[in-house]
Structure formats: structure tokens, C-alpha cells
């Protein structure tokens, strides 16, 4: 069951990264999927990947916030 969760999280991460140019909301989906992948990695006790995926999630969240701010201005 844990492997299914990880596979779905990585699949959503891949798709949202691929679709990012279409909408800024895919950036938020990527951030969420990266956080889910970090959670999966933590549950699987693969801590180096957990740290990397957490960082990806934070970077994507910053990009989403920046795109939102630019849209308002």
C-alpha cells in the first residue's frame, strides 16, 4: 500500500511538472505532490530523499506565491 501511495505521488509530481506552462495551479500541484513524496520517503525511512523532496516542495511553493503576486501586480 505504501508503494502505491509513493507511485501515485511521483506520478502526480511528474504530470504537474510537465503541465506547469499551462497554468500556475500546476505549480501548486507540484508542491503538494512533492510534499506527498517527502512523506512517502519518510515513511519508507529514506531520509536523504525526504529532505530533497521537502526542499522541492518549498521551492515550488515559493514559485507559486511569486506567480500569484506577479499576477496581482
N, C-alpha and C positions, 0 to 999 in steps of 0.2 A: 504494500500500500504506500509506503514511503517513497519507493522508486517511481510509482505512478505520479505522486504529488510533484516530485522533482522533475520528472519528464514534462508534465504539463506546465510547470513554472518556466522551465527553459524554453519550451515551445512558444509560450506567450511572449517571453522576452525576445526571442528571435523575430517573431512576427511583428511585434510592436516596433522594434528597431528598424525593420525593413519598411514599415509603413509610416515612419516618422515624418517624411516630407509631405505627406498628405494632410496631416492635422497635428496641431500641438498637443492634442489629447493623447496621442500615441506616445509622447514623451512621458506623460504621467503613467500610462500603462506600463511602459518600460521600467520606470522607477518602482512601481508596485511589483512587477514580476521579478525584478532584481532583488527586492526585499524578500519575496517568497523563496527565491533560490538561496538567499543567505540563510533563511530559516531552515530550509531543507538541509543545507550544508552543515549547519549547527547540529541538527538532529542526527545527521549521519556522522557527526564528530570529525568533519573535515574542516578544521578551523582556518587554515590559510585561505581556502576558497570562500569561506564565510566572510572573512574580513574584506576580501576583494569585491565580492558581490555587494556588501554593505556600502563600500565606497562608491561603486557604480550607481547604487540606488540614490545616494546623497547627491552625486554629480548630476544625475538625471532630474532629480527634484529641483535642484538649483536652476537647471536649464529650463524646466517648465515654469518656474516662478519668473525667470528673466523674460521668457517669451510672453508671459501674461502681462508683465509690466510694460514691455515694448508695445504690446497691442493696445494698451490703455492710452499710452502717450501718443 
